[in-house]
Amino acid sequence: MAHYSIVIPTLNERDNMAPLLEKIDSCGLTDYEVVVVDEHSPDGTLEAVRTYAGDRRDIRGIFNENGRGLSPSIVYGFGQATGEILCCMDGDLQHDVKDLKGLLETADQADFVIGSRYTSGGGFAGKWNPVRVLISRTATCMAHVILGVKSTDPMSGFFAVRRSAFEAVRDEMSPRGFKVMLELLFLLSRRGGFDIREYGITFGKRIHGKSKLSMKVISDYLRMLLALKAGRK
């Protein structure tokens, strides 16, 4: 069994797979596995993963059998993983693999670690579109106001959670949610007794493929906030 399980949800990320897996292999981690969970991408994402992995057992590419969407892919991947520490990172290379080792080592001392762009050591690679930064900041403010969560960056999507903490709230998670990190933060904070920390990360620009941000994504996010708020009562 791996100590760390790095779960990567994907949809049409074929060109990013080999570079991402190479970076993970070179980042200095030991005792880990990588589980790529794909939404039946037509571009051959899983084929790229399996070609890179060859006969290795520490890199697996699987299809999401838990229903379409980001959250179902991540939850399904966590369920298939073997590690004590479960990590989620994007497959588009915007989460810097250089931050992975530090985030996971922080998770060894905590229950839940949020990769934050807005805490000490965090930031953005290069000059970012101010509109995208504004959207991120606005989404964070909405999470603070509506849910009362305490995090500088509940939207980054780069996080690690101890398996016992994940299992403690797994049955409360929505199978249709799309911001798993925010949902976990809310549920663990509400329950109390968990050590929740932040770790500074650098957020990069997408090199291959297209951004998944859309009006539907923004609408789904707002509905998720209101659903979590309603379930709080």
C-alpha angles and dihedrals in degrees: 000000000000121000092214125037115194109200117195118188112205143189117174097340099133097133092050098052103080094042091048095047091047090053092049091050089053101043097091100254123142130189097031143124132204120220115189111197112197131194094222091278112202091213095071100255095154092046088057090051093049092046090054094045097048107170095345116126095198093070117057132175116202136168120246105252094174100082130283120300143067097273095050089050093052095044091047090049092050088052092052094044124097102205131112089220115051117202130188124199134162123260095222098080092245090116104073111234088210086074095051100084094048093047092051094046088052088052089058086070099040144041099236130014123191119204103225131195091193104052130080110304094017132109147114129294109238125337113327129208104265090220091059091048090049091051090051093048092047092050090050091050091050091052090051094049100040101035103022092227119162111224134114091221118019090159104061096096092212110112148129127219132186110246092236091055092048092049091048091065103021095106090054094055121105115240088215099050117116104192100063095171093055091046092051091047091052096046096044092045092049093050093046131202096085125118105235119185141168130230124196114247135178116233115212136196123266112258103182130027131012132296115256092216112122141143088265090056091050091048091048089051093054091048089050092053092050092046092052090047092051092049089054093071 
